[in-house]
Amino acid sequence: MVTTYVMKISSNGQVSIPAEARARWGADRMLVVDLGDRIVMRPMPDDPIGNLQGKYRGRGPGSEEARRQARLEDAERELRR
């Protein structure tokens, strides 16, 4: 499905994403990719690391677990000082 929208750029460099597109994607943050001859806007997930796909998906700890482990290691280092 391809839908085309024409949007006006404000003097502040802002554009409004049409309500239909916002509702379809349900995103509150967008990633803007400059490809040189065009711009692509993609919705960003709430947890970009957790939503990774590909050959590394499922390998290693999740982002929350990795942060928790890093905090524990930092706390242990501080206690040893």
Buried (B, 14 or more C-beta within 10 A) or exposed (E): EEEEEEEEEEEEEEBEBEEEEBEEBEBEEBEEEEEEEEEEBEBBEEEEEEEBEEEEEEEEEEBEEEEEEEEEEEEEEEEEE
